[in-house]
Amino acid sequence: MPSHDDLIDDAPEQAAPPPAKRTRASASAPTNASSRTSARDGRVIGQPGFVLHSYPYKETSLIIDMFTRDHGRVGVVAKGAKRPFSKLRGVLQTFQPLSVSWSGKSELRTLIDAEWVGGMLPLERTALLCGFYLNELLVKLLARDDRHPALFDHYVSTLNQLAHGEPAQIVLRKFERALLKETGVAADLSRSTVTRSQLTLEGMYVVDPERGAREASAGEVWPVVLGKTLLDMEREDYTDPATQAQSKQLMRFLLAHHLGGQPLNTRQILIDLMQL
């Protein structure tokens, strides 16, 4: 197993430049109009992105999981970011829209720059915990360097909805479903995989995580849900309380399957606090 040093492009830590002036953008998320990529050295300039997770590296640096619009989940090393006067120190925060630049072709690139873009409300209280849940899902379910621009836009929209107080149960269910669709593991919820016929509103079904919906039989160990719930989920209509309750149990089951037994720490906290 290679060490982090083996995965990082060989470049010395640089002294931090003076803090850059922050500018507030009018848009709710960074745009990719100025993003540029150099194939020669793997240099990417001005890419819209968010910090998903970070942890210390050596004495003054950080290793960061970024979610970017055009490059997907990317690992970068922010050299010197923990120094007291580093301009990156106050910028590399979760749920803040950034314009990021990096170089290198190894598994862990070297962060060149990160600028705060602004235009989004901060997450507070329960919404903040929901945001960490989204980030944990992305870290555990997205492969490195797989681009998902539609999912990136959905992530930005989800953060905005949470920040504006939209119902967390509905917002999270929509994002979970979008995540499974984008990663190619979302099964069809509108038709039976056995009969290929449209589901009925009153019918009782289970969802095979690898194939899709089928009629429930006696003694099922998987969650049994109404056909109406599955059709509502396909339409992203969660107004029915029964749909909310059944989709919660179903998505918990499907995510557990695709996570391969990996626990979701933030999910358990949310369950304890809100019964999501």
N, C-alpha and C positions, 0 to 999 in steps of 0.2 A: 504494500500500500504506500504510494508516494506521499511525502509530507506536503504541507502547504507550501513550503519553500520550493519544492519541486514543481508545483503547479503555477507558480507566479512568475511572470516575466521578470528577468533580472534587471532591476532598476533601483538606484539608491533612493532613500527617503529624502525628499526635498524640503528645504525650509519653507514654512508657510508664507505666502504673500500677504499683504495687508488685506483686511476684510473688504469684500466688494459690496457696493451699494445694491440693495435689493430693490427690484422693481415689481410692481403688482400688475399682473396681466388682466385684461378684461374678460378673457375666456375662463371657463370653469376648469380647464385642464390644459396642459401644455400641448402645443401643436408640433407637428413634425416638419413644418415648412423649411426650417433651417438645418434639419438633420442631414449630416453628410457621412459617408463611409469611404474609407480608403482601403482597397483590397490589399495593398502592398504590406502594410503593417497592422492591419486589423483595427485601424483607428476609426472611431465613431465620434462624431461631433454633434452636440445639440440634440440628443435623443430624449423624447419625453419619457419620464420614468418615475417610479415610486420606490422607496425603500420598503422591502418586505420584512427583513430581519437583519440584524447585525450583531457581531460579537468581537471581542478584542483580539488583536493579533500583535504579538510582540508588545513593546512598551507603549508605542505611540500611534499604532495603526488599528484599522478595523477591517474585517472581512464582511462584505455586505451582499445580501441577495437583493438584486434589483428586479422589478417587473417593468419592462420597457415595451413601448408600443410596437416597434418594428423588429425587435430582436428577442422578445419573450423574456424568460427568466435568465438573468445573467449574473454571474458571480464576479465581484470586483474587489480589489484591495485598495482601500483609501489610506495611502501612506501619510503618516503625520497627522491624521484627522483628530487624534486625541490631544494634540499639543494645545496649550491654553490659547494661543493666538492664531490657530488655524482657521481659515475662513470656512472650512468644511464643518467645523465643530458644531455650529448651530444650524447647519443646513440639512444634514443627513438625518432627518427625522421621518418617522412613519407618517403616512397619510398626507404628506405635503407634496404637491406637484412640483417636479424638478425638471430641469434641462441638464442632462448628464453627458459627459464625454469620457471615453476611455480608449486605451490602446492595448494591443496584444492579441495573441491567438491561442493562448493556453486556456485551460479550464477556468482559471482565475485571472481576469484581466487587471490592468492597472488603471485606477480612476484618475483621470486628468483634471476634471473640473466638475462641479455641480452647482447650479444656480437655482434658487427658489423662484418659482414662477408665480405662485399665488392664485387668487381667484376662487378659492374653496374655503368653506367654513370649517373650523376645526371640529373634530369629533369629541364629544363629552359624555361622561357617565356610561350608560349602557351602550350607547352608540360606539363609544371607543372600544369596548370589549368586543362588540360585533365586528369592528374593523380588524382587530387582531385575529378573530376567527377566520375572516376572509383571507388574511395574509397566510395563516397556517395552512389553509386549504391549498392555496397557490403554491406554497413551498413544497408541500408533500405530494401534490398531484401533477404539477407541471414539470416536464423534462426541461433540462437546461437547453437554451438556444432554439427552442421551438417557438416561432412567432405566432402570436394570437392577437392581432390588432382588434378584432371584434370583441374579444374577451377583455382586452385592456379598456376599451370604451365602456363596456358594461361595468367594469370595476370602478371607473370614474363616476359613472351614473349612480352606482350603488352607494359609494361614499357620500355623494351629494344627497341622496335620498335619506340616508341615515342621519346626516348632519342636520337635515331639515325636519327631522322628527317623523318620518314615514314609519308605518308599523314594521317593526323589525322582523316579525315572523314572515310577513309577505316578502319583504325585501330580500331576506336571506334565502327563502325558497327559490325565488327567481334566479338569484346568483348561482346557487348550487346546481340548478338545472342547466343554466348556461355553461357552467364550468364542465359538466359532464358531456354536454353537446360538443363543446370546443375541443375536448380531449378525445373525442370519438368513441366514447363508451356509453352514451345515452341511448337507451333502447326506445323503440317506438311505443308510445303509450296510448295510441288511438285505435290500434287493431290487435286482435288476438293472433299470437304467433302460431296457434294451432289451426284455427279455422280461417284466418286471414280476413275475418269479417269485422265490421266496425263494432266497437264496444257498445253495450247498452248502458243506459244511465243506471238502471237498477241492478245490473249484474254484479257479481262479486268476483274479484280478480286478485292474482298475485303477479308480481313483476320479477321475471328472471333477469338478474343483472346483466347477463350476457346476450339475452335474446329478446326480451320484451314481455308484454303482458300476456297472460293466459288465464283461462277460467280456473277459479279456485276449486279445490276438491276437499273432501273431508280430511281432517288431521293435518292441515298445512302448518308448517313451522315458519314460513315467511309471512310478512304482514299481509293481511287480506283487506282490500280496499274496494270501495264502490267504483263502478265504471265512471260515474259522474266525476269522482275525484281525479281520475286519470285524464279524462277529457278536459276538465278544468285546468289541470297542470299543463296540458298541451297548449291551451289558449292563454296561459298565464293569468287565469282568473281565480283569485284566491279570496273572493268576497264571502263565500259560503264557509261558516265556521266548521262544518264537517270536513270540507276540503282542507282547511288549515290544519286540523288535527290529524287527519289521515296522511296528508302529504309530509307532515313532520316525521311521523314514524317511518314512512316509506323512504324518505331521503336519508334518514339516519341509517337505515338498513343498506341502501345502495352505496352510500359513501363508505361505510365500514367494509363492504365487499371490495371496492376499488382501492381502498387504502391498504388492503392486505393485512388487516389486523393492527396497523399503526394507530395508536390512540390520538385523539384530538383533545389536547389539554384545554383549549379555550371553549370547546364545545361542552365539555363537562361542567365548566364554570357557568356557562350560559344556561345549561339545563337546570343547574341548582338555583340560579337566580331568577330565571324567567320561564322555565319549562318550555324552552323553544324546541 
